[in-house]
Amino acid sequence: MLDAYYQCFRQKRAFKEVVKRFRLLYSQETSKVIVVNDGGDDFAEYAEEFNLKYYHEVNITNNKNLIFSGAEGLSQYACRLATHCQEFENKYFILLEDDVITIKHIDIDSLRHNISGCNKNEFLDPAVSKEIRRHNPALAKCAKIWYGACGGSIFETQFMVNLLEDNERLRTEAHWYCSHSRRKRWASDCFLSYLCLKYGGSIGQYPGYCETWYPDYGDRMVEGSVEVLHQYKRLYV
């Protein structure tokens, strides 16, 4: 089965639909859903309704959709994720966000990577890619390195627990990362991808992943091959 991690802030309408859709497929008996409120509106009313483990914490993102203002916020996010993913019991967990809709059960056997979920036309900055090539022999000859870890991505739980277990290393890495990348790449997905790849992990796509801008989005919805849909923003207010 599959657990879920969801950092929220506002967008209550979207939040309710995201967790409702997930819970229709994954019950409390098989799947734990951890919700971390980043100092935003109170979502506690949904914790009992959808059997969520709910934490209301201080704001670290400055309301910028998991794009941070510096290394401190980036490392705090990683440390927060490290703490909570230790609570998961399943082999994998999915990253839920306000624009992630779970359409059908995810075929766990189709997962081939430590982080499954990416767009192969989105690349890490050159200095960051160079650092990854220095440490990851599998990518030593890769000219451009894509990133994943966006909403709807699926993470191998034990890999992430091990990757994020050292808070001091996370802080050091966050400072290095921010000093070698553009501000628009100071995002949770980019930083988690950097850590994953630098320390020997792999990132790739899984067959059931789809985004609303994909050319075959409509056809795949009709044929029923979409398991997880990202970038669905029609419920935003």
SEPAVEX-117762 format. One line per 3 residues: number of its first residue (from 0); their letters; for each residue x, y, z of C-alpha. Coordinates in steps of 0.1 Angstrom, whole numbers, plus 2048, in hexadecimal, padded with zeros to 3 digits. Layout:
SEPAVEX-117762
NUM = A = X:Y:Z ~ ...
//
This chain:
SEPAVEX-117762
0 = MLD = 800:800:800 ~ 809:825:801 ~ 80D:840:81B
3 = AYY = 80A:866:814 ~ 81B:886:81E ~ 809:8A8:819
6 = QCF = 816:8CA:823 ~ 7F9:8E3:821 ~ 7F4:908:827
9 = RQK = 7D3:915:81A ~ 7BD:909:7FD ~ 7A4:8F6:813
12 = RAF = 78D:8EC:7F6 ~ 7AA:8DC:7E3 ~ 7B8:8CC:802
15 = KEV = 797:8BB:80A ~ 794:8AD:7E7 ~ 7B8:8A1:7E7
18 = VKR = 7B5:88D:807 ~ 792:881:7FF ~ 79E:872:7DE
21 = FRL = 7BC:862:7EF ~ 7A7:853:80B ~ 78E:844:7F2
24 = LYS = 7AA:82E:7E6 ~ 7C0:82A:804 ~ 7AF:824:826
27 = QET = 7BC:82D:849 ~ 7C2:808:84F ~ 7DC:805:833
30 = SKV = 7E9:829:82E ~ 7F4:845:845 ~ 7EF:869:83A
33 = IVV = 805:882:84B ~ 7FA:8A7:846 ~ 812:8C3:850
36 = NDG = 802:8E5:851 ~ 81D:8FF:849 ~ 80F:91A:860
39 = GDD = 7F0:920:84B ~ 7CA:91D:850 ~ 7BF:902:868
42 = FAE = 7B7:8E1:857 ~ 7B1:8CD:878 ~ 78C:8C8:86F
45 = YAE = 796:8B0:854 ~ 7AE:89B:869 ~ 792:886:879
48 = EFN = 77C:885:859 ~ 798:876:844 ~ 7AD:865:85F
51 = LKY = 7CB:87C:85A ~ 7E9:880:872 ~ 7E9:8A6:874
54 = YHE = 805:8BE:87F ~ 802:8E4:87F ~ 825:8F3:87E
57 = VNI = 836:914:878 ~ 838:923:855 ~ 859:91D:843
60 = TNN = 84F:922:81F ~ 843:947:81F ~ 824:93A:80C
63 = KNL = 838:935:7EC ~ 82D:912:7E3 ~ 84B:8FF:7F0
66 = IFS = 863:918:7E1 ~ 879:925:7FD ~ 88B:946:804
69 = GAE = 8AB:936:80F ~ 8BE:918:81C ~ 8AE:919:83F
72 = GLS = 88B:913:833 ~ 896:8F9:81A ~ 8A9:8E5:835
75 = QYA = 88B:8E9:84D ~ 874:8DA:833 ~ 88B:8BC:82F
78 = CRL = 88F:8B8:854 ~ 869:8B9:858 ~ 864:89F:83D
81 = ATH = 880:88A:84E ~ 86D:88A:86F ~ 84B:880:860
84 = CQE = 855:867:846 ~ 863:851:863 ~ 83E:84C:86D
87 = FEN = 836:83A:84D ~ 832:815:84C ~ 82E:80E:827
90 = KYF = 84A:80A:80E ~ 840:829:7FB ~ 82F:84A:802
93 = ILL = 820:864:7EA ~ 825:889:7EC ~ 803:899:7EC
96 = EDD = 7FE:8BE:7E4 ~ 7E0:8D4:7DD ~ 7E1:8CC:7B8
99 = VIT = 7E6:8A6:7BA ~ 7C8:88F:7B4 ~ 7CB:86A:7BA
102 = IKH = 7B6:85A:79E ~ 7BC:835:7A3 ~ 7D2:81D:7B7
105 = IDI = 7F7:821:7AF ~ 807:802:7A1 ~ 823:7FE:7BA
108 = DSL = 834:7E4:7A4 ~ 839:7FF:78A ~ 850:814:7A0
111 = RHN = 874:812:796 ~ 885:82F:7A9 ~ 88B:83D:7CB
114 = ISG = 877:85B:7C0 ~ 85D:853:7A5 ~ 84E:872:795
117 = CNK = 85F:88C:780 ~ 85F:8A0:760 ~ 87D:898:74B
120 = NEF = 87E:8BB:73C ~ 884:8CC:75D ~ 8A9:8CD:767
123 = LDP = 8BE:8D6:785 ~ 8D6:8F3:782 ~ 8F9:8EC:773
126 = AVS = 90E:8EE:793 ~ 8F5:8D7:7A5 ~ 8F6:8BE:789
129 = KEI = 91C:8BF:789 ~ 91C:8B7:7AF ~ 905:89A:7A9
132 = RRH = 91B:88C:78D ~ 938:88D:7A5 ~ 927:877:7BE
135 = NPA = 90F:861:7AA ~ 922:84A:792 ~ 901:841:780
138 = LAK = 8FE:865:775 ~ 922:86D:76F ~ 91D:871:749
141 = CAK = 8FB:882:74B ~ 8FD:8A5:73C ~ 8DC:8B1:74A
144 = IWY = 8CB:8A3:769 ~ 8A6:8A6:76E ~ 894:8A8:78F
147 = GAC = 875:899:79E ~ 865:898:7C0 ~ 848:8AE:7B6
150 = GGS = 824:8AA:7C1 ~ 818:887:7B8 ~ 83B:878:7BB
153 = IFE = 83F:858:7CE ~ 85C:853:7E6 ~ 86C:833:7F3
156 = TQF = 867:837:818 ~ 886:827:826 ~ 89C:838:80C
159 = MVN = 88F:85A:817 ~ 892:852:83C ~ 8B7:84A:836
162 = LLE = 8BD:867:81F ~ 8AE:881:837 ~ 8B9:873:859
165 = DNE = 8D6:88C:85F ~ 8C9:8AE:866 ~ 8EB:8BF:866
168 = RLR = 8F3:8B0:844 ~ 8D2:8BD:837 ~ 8DA:8E0:843
171 = TEA = 8FD:8DF:833 ~ 8EF:8D2:813 ~ 8D3:8EC:812
174 = HWY = 8ED:908:815 ~ 903:8F9:7FA ~ 8E5:8F3:7E3
177 = CSH = 8D8:917:7E6 ~ 8FA:926:7E0 ~ 8FD:912:7BF
180 = SRR = 8DA:915:7B0 ~ 8C3:930:7A5 ~ 8A8:93D:7BD
183 = KRW = 88C:92E:7A8 ~ 89B:90B:7AF ~ 89A:911:7D5
186 = ASD = 87D:8F9:7D5 ~ 875:8DA:7E9 ~ 874:8C3:7CA
189 = CFL = 895:8CF:7BD ~ 8A7:8CC:7DE ~ 899:8A9:7E6
192 = SYL = 8A3:89F:7C2 ~ 8C6:8AC:7C8 ~ 8CA:899:7E8
195 = CLK = 8BB:879:7DA ~ 8D2:879:7BB ~ 8F2:884:7CD
198 = YGG = 8EF:868:7E6 ~ 8EA:84D:7CD ~ 8C5:84C:7C7
201 = SIG = 8B1:84C:7A7 ~ 894:861:79A ~ 87D:858:77D
204 = QYP = 85A:857:771 ~ 83E:83D:779 ~ 824:834:760
207 = GYC = 806:840:773 ~ 812:864:778 ~ 803:880:763
210 = ETW = 801:8A6:763 ~ 7E5:8BB:754 ~ 7FC:8CA:73A
213 = YPD = 807:8A9:72B ~ 7FC:8A6:707 ~ 7ED:884:70D
216 = YGD = 7DB:88F:72E ~ 7B8:88D:71F ~ 7BD:86C:70E
219 = RMV = 7CD:85C:72C ~ 7B0:867:742 ~ 797:857:72A
222 = EGS = 7AB:837:728 ~ 7AF:835:74D ~ 7D5:834:74F
225 = VEV = 7DA:851:767 ~ 7E0:848:78B ~ 7EB:86A:798
228 = LHQ = 7E3:88B:789 ~ 7F9:8AA:791 ~ 7F3:8CF:789
231 = YKR = 7CD:8CC:78E ~ 7C6:8EF:79A ~ 7A0:8F2:793
234 = LYV = 798:8F0:7B9 ~ 7AE:90E:7C2 ~ 79E:92D:7D0
//
